[in-house]
Amino acid sequence: MARKTGDIINHSEEDAISRDKPQWLRRRLDWFMNLRFGMIIHWAPYAQWDCIESWGLVPADTWARKEEFRCWVERGRDMERFTRDYRALNTTFNPTRFDPDAWAELAVNAGMKYIAFTTKHHDGFCMFDTRTTDYRVTHPSCPFHSHPRANIAKEVFSSFRRRGLAISCYFSKSDWHCPWYWAPGFPVTDRNPNYDTSEHPDIWEKFVRFVHAQVEELMTGYGPIDVLWLDGGQVRPPDQDIRMAELASMARKHQPGLIIADRTVGGEYEDFITPEQVIPEKPLSVPWESCITLGDYWKFFPNDRYKSAANVIHMLVETCCKGGNLLLGIGPDAEGLIPSEAASRLLEIGKWLKLNGESIYGSRPLSPFSMGNVRFTSRDKHAYAIVLNNSGKAPPPAEMEIRGIEPQPGSEVILLSDGQPVVWEKTPNGFAVLTGDRFREDQPAWVLKFRVSGN
């Protein structure tokens, strides 16, 4: 992942829509879009520092805002010293309180249906046991290497899979530690290779083989994988061709049914798009997943500011009514613990979903999608009007009007949180319901379930 603000998708929506996909992949994408709510975990030795993950290594990326971080100031604002000390964080990484079962249990209680885990971020440190580099969590240079759960990615995937969550494997195609991406003897300026790949095809070929080898390890030694989530969108033809057709074929040979997100690249291997820190303004005609942080940062950051549970629920409703998934970013601390404030937010979200998840999981957009503070979804011939509580804990009005849609005449309208019918009547623009005491004041949203006229 990259910035706090939204990334630009580097291909047109029309290009994505025009891609023909085989039937098996369309079925898999339909299954994936039924999940609706997932967690992405950014975690590696960088959790020990108050800095953005990986990006402080890139001189040209001034938006990394290094002056905000104590770890940068303490090193005299010296890029060489910062880089040296950052690279050595693996020698002090020893998260003895790491408990993937606790993470998975929290995700289940939050109502999440899948997990994305950063097996390797752009800095190149591998959170899995690889034969390709010593820069890994299972190498003796890392104090955690002798722990029974040292192969962290494997432990995370196994714990979440046992609890029925789908597995999305995050992997950065770029690698700023690999000597075949940032080669010794060439100056580093930006996030791209620090040499001309056309002038040094032998170096680039070594890097391509390196990437393929790491992906094959993840596709063969870590159980069933549902999604290969490839970051580092600058790694693309013509200058950074890693032979995606060959890589995808190899990955799918080992993992039949694998969905691939070659994010921000477009083309055949971006099976769904991944807007970052934003929700599209309108429904999209392609599968998509908004990845948004719970706090201000992807990784753990001391005193991070977490979004309220109501805010996240509203974001989840917004993505679903537009046909997308919400992938919520969480950062465990250096010991392996999810901050208590973040955990409490997740549990609040889960309480709402336990009562109202029928309007979210497996749902599809329903025209008019939104009207005022109401969002619409559909599932199994039922419609759901999700009324966002934009007034905090203020009580709802005695009568709420839902515009733009109306139930079948004589049918029931159900308040989903208690499963009981409400009094309703047709209005010129839709229908109105009497709220009464059953509409709790502190709910982030109320959900009404009904059949639409004509269904």
Summary of the structure (lengths in Angstrom):
residues: 455
radius of gyration: 23.4
end to end distance: 42.6
largest distance: 77.4
contacts: 1453
relative contact order: 0.13
helix: 31%
strand: 21%
